[in-house]
Amino acid sequence: MSESSVKAPARLGLLDPLRGLLAACVAVYHLGVWFAVSESGSGANIAMARLGNYSVSAFFVLSGFLLFRTAPWERLRREGLGRFWLRRFLRLAPLFYLACALNLAFRLGMGPDPTWVRIVENVSLLFGLIQPNLALVTGGWYVGLVALLYVAYPALAWLRARLGLPFLAALALGLWLWSLPSTLHGVMAQEPWNRFHAYVLAPNQVFLLAWGGLLGALHARTARRLDVRWALLLALPLLWVLVKPTPQFFDHLAALTGWGRYRYLLLVTGLVALAAFARDLAAVPGPKTLAWLLAALSSLGDWSYGLYLLHPFTQHLVAPHLGGLRGFALALGLALLAAALAHRWIEVPLGRLARG
C-alpha cells in the first residue's frame, strides 16, 4: 500500500496517552530532583533520571513522527507554506512566550541573563541555531530545536515526496552519524559546568527527529495496526529496561552519553512505534478501567506541552514554603492544574484559529 493511499486519522493510536506519560515523567523527574525526594544512586533516582531524560528524547521522536506523518508535501503545497508555518507557530510559540515572560517578570533566573540580544533570539525562536540552552525558560532548549525543524520541514517534505523512503533512511543514518562524536566523548570531555550545554546541541539531538520521520513514513505505508492489549504487553519489557537500577550511576549526564545512550534511545523509539501502530483508542476492547485510564492519559497528553513548560514555575512557587515529598506533590498538582488551564484558555482557542 502506498503512502498516499493511507490517510492520517485525527488521533493516531496510543500517541496521546504516550504524550501524557512522557510529560508526566519529565515533570516528576525535575520536581523529584529539585525537592530531593530520592537519594542519588538509588533505584528510584535511577528510574526517575532515565524516564525523565529519555522522555524528552521520545518527544523528539514523536515530533518528527507526527510532522512527517500528517504533513506530506501535497498538503503543504495545497495549504501554502505561510499557512503551514502559521499553524506551527501558534502551536509552539504562545506558551513558550508566556513561560519566558513569567520568568522575566518574576526574575526567576531561568536561562541566561535576559539581555536584549537574548530576548530577540527567544522571540524569533532562532536561538536553537546558536545554542539551544539560551532559552529563557527551563526546558526551552527543546523548543529551539523543534522550531528549526519547522523552518526546514518544507524542504525535507519536498525531498521526501521526490526521493521517498530512501531519502528519510539516509537522513536518519547521516544525522545519527553526526551525533557520534558528541554522544561518545564530546559531552563528557567538557568542563562539568559546560556538559549540559554541549548535550543539548543540535548534533546530539536532531537525528531523533529524523528517526521519528522515518517511523512516520513506515506507518503511512500500511494500514495494519496492533491490538491495544498487545501493544501494552510488548511495551512492558522496554519500560523495564529503562527503569531497572543497573547499571548504577550518580551523574545523570553519564547516563545520557556513550553507546548506552543509543540503546535507550532505541527503546523509547520502540515505545513510540508501539503507540503509533496500536489501534485507535475508540477501538480499545476489554475492561472499562483500561479504556478510562487511556482516556485520562489522553487528556494529560493534551496538557503535555503546558506541563513541560510550566512545572518549573510551580517549583519556584512551592519550594520556599514546603519541601520533601509534600512539596513535590503540591508542585506537581499545581503544574497539572496550570497545564489544564493553559490548554483550555490558550492552546484550544489558538488551535481553532490555526485551523480556520
GIKAFEN-V32894 format. One record per backbone hydrogen bond with DSSP energy under -1.0 kcal/mol. CO is the residue of the C=O (numbers start at 1). NH is the residue of the N-H. If there is no record, write none. Layout:
[[CO/NH] [CO/NH]]
This chain:
[[3/6] [12/15] [14/18] [15/19] [16/20] [17/21] [18/22] [19/23] [20/24] [21/25] [22/26] [23/27] [24/28] [25/29] [26/30] [27/31] [28/32] [29/33] [30/34] [31/35] [32/37] [39/42] [42/46] [43/47] [44/48] [45/49] [46/50] [47/51] [48/52] [49/53] [50/54] [51/55] [52/56] [53/57] [54/58] [55/59] [56/60] [57/61] [58/62] [59/63] [60/64] [61/65] [62/66] [63/67] [64/68] [65/69] [66/70] [67/71] [72/76] [73/77] [74/78] [75/79] [76/80] [80/84] [81/85] [82/86] [83/87] [84/88] [85/89] [86/90] [87/91] [88/92] [89/93] [93/97] [94/98] [95/99] [96/100] [97/101] [98/102] [99/103] [100/104] [101/105] [102/106] [103/108] [113/115] [115/119] [116/120] [117/121] [118/122] [119/123] [120/124] [121/126] [126/129] [127/130] [127/131] [131/134] [132/135] [137/140] [139/142] [140/144] [141/145] [142/146] [143/147] [144/148] [145/149] [146/150] [147/151] [148/152] [149/153] [152/156] [153/157] [154/158] [155/159] [156/160] [157/161] [158/162] [159/163] [160/164] [164/167] [164/168] [165/169] [166/170] [167/171] [168/172] [169/173] [170/174] [171/175] [172/176] [173/177] [174/178] [175/179] [179/183] [180/184] [181/185] [181/186] [182/187] [183/258] [185/189] [187/190] [191/194] [194/198] [195/199] [196/200] [201/204] [202/205] [202/206] [205/208] [206/210] [207/211] [208/212] [209/213] [210/214] [211/215] [212/216] [213/217] [214/218] [215/219] [216/220] [226/279] [227/231] [228/232] [229/233] [230/234] [231/235] [235/239] [236/240] [237/241] [238/242] [239/243] [240/244] [253/256] [258/261] [259/263] [260/264] [261/265] [262/266] [263/267] [264/268] [265/269] [266/270] [267/271] [268/272] [269/273] [270/274] [271/275] [272/276] [273/277] [275/14] [277/226] [280/283] [281/284] [287/291] [288/292] [289/293] [290/294] [291/295] [292/296] [293/297] [294/298] [295/299] [296/300] [297/301] [298/302] [299/303] [301/304] [303/307] [304/308] [305/309] [306/310] [307/311] [310/313] [310/314] [311/315] [312/316] [313/317] [314/318] [315/319] [318/321] [318/322] [323/327] [324/328] [325/329] [326/330] [327/331] [328/332] [329/333] [330/334] [331/335] [332/336] [333/337] [334/338] [335/339] [336/340] [337/341] [338/342] [339/343] [340/344] [341/345] [342/346] [342/347] [343/348] [346/350] [347/351] [348/352] [349/353] [350/354] [351/355] [352/356]]
